[in-house]
């Protein structure tokens, strides 16, 4: 067989006689032949490889986004090379250079993103490679897919206000993160709409981890705040807050109603089951990957910013009869 004939069979071209196709496929099976992806990419000047840089593989939000991204990439015939920075932004340039050397065709950042980070990203990559991020960064030439955290913060706080609470405290994520800033903005908007004041002494800051929620709640209790409800910016901090409240002799929801954020798997099985804000995490990854592939395949495609909606999930920690 000529090399051209074998190539047509392997690439499933129609212009090959059935008998010839069968002979080639039999030889492929007997020799356990596998096409070289490197050789194919060199010939076509395409690798169908995408880079993915994540901030934290331990975080449920990030892992779900990555799962959605990886599934969507495979569905479209692409594959991700994945690296984790463990929330260390200084590691980004290393991974960017590594991914560029591997000839990826675009990069997806699944990590919190600030405007300063965006400048660094663009400086490292230039304008030669498509970039999509799941952390909102306004004003940059990046496609962005994120969750409407202002809406989520508003939904959580508004629900507590509707339950009859006027003194609603909040444990935020790290306020250098855009998501924490937006959830706090939603919290303040709901209080303002109800005619209730925002009070600094009712606010504590955490770092998304259970211990930080516990410690932030302990600090709020030491201030002798008279809050009757609490909005925690994620479910893990909510869990820590519940522990601190119980140690102080406060019952949830009888003494302090509570709403979390994320709807992680343990939320349903917590005692009491946790009222929380659901986020479309896998959809974030899927959509971000679709936008990245669109930019890869069409250099003239415009960058876009997309915010996905959240949903309140009512269970018993807020004092309402939930699911």
PyMOL commands that set and color helices and strands:
alter all, ss='L'
color gray80, all
select helices_A, chain A and resi 3-10+18-31+37-44+60-75+89-101+115-125+149-162+178-194+200-202+210-222+235-247+265-268+281-297
alter helices_A, ss='H'
color red, helices_A
select strands_A, chain A and resi 49-54+79-84+106-110+130-133+143-147+168-172+203-205+229-232+257-259+276-278+305-308+311-313
alter strands_A, ss='S'
color yellow, strands_A
deselect
rebuild
show_as cartoon
